């Protein structure tokens, strides 16, 4: 686990596809030193980013707003 993932400065919104809650364990680091948010229930993925915080921002931007 990379150090940045241990304490993310923001909440991760639920999956926009299945509605499952997400947590810091949903943020995965890839082979190329990038990060993605992966839904632990259905496997939906965010776009890749160079930081864990950036991956969460991308995930949250596309997540449903509780409607």
C-alpha positions, 0 to 999 in steps of 0.5 A: 500500500502506498502511504498516500492511500492511508489518509485520504482528505475526502470522502469517496461517494457511493458507486454510481452504478450499484450504489455500494458504499466505498472506503479507502480500500476502494482506492487501488494503485496500479502497475504504472504508479497510478491510482483508481477507485474500484467498487468493491461490489460491482468492479466499476472503476474511475479513470486513472490518476497520478494521485489517490486524491485525484482518482477520488475526485474523478470518482466523485465527479461522476457519482450520483448525487443521491437522486 
